[in-house]
Amino acid sequence: MQSASAESIKGAQGDVTVTLLDFPYLVCPQCRSKAFVDAEFPSSVLFQLTEGLPKATAKRLMGKGVVCGGCGTALDTTQQQAEEFGVPLALEGGQSLRASARLPAVRCRGCNRVQVAGK
């Protein structure tokens, strides 16, 4: 298998779109079949991507609601708009790639932080 890379690959599900930039993979020189760079690649990318997104916090003690993950201001989750977030990813062996995720998010009126709040 030989190392290769794609400028970008994109996947979408519902209102979420993820693009991986400088995507590394392996390719067989004889049959041209492709494979991930290692077995843990999909789970590692998914974990780092979800951890790298700014998130609101569910407030359950004093009632229902969602608060800003930065300043704690209550968020109006009915006012979500599609936002794009860039997330750097690190792979085993020191290799890196970038990800871009476009998904519904809300802007905090207290600190102006844009974050994923769920539905």
Summary of the structure (lengths in Angstrom):
residues: 119
radius of gyration: 17.8
end to end distance: 42.9
largest distance: 62.3
contacts: 315
relative contact order: 0.23
helix: 15%
strand: 48%
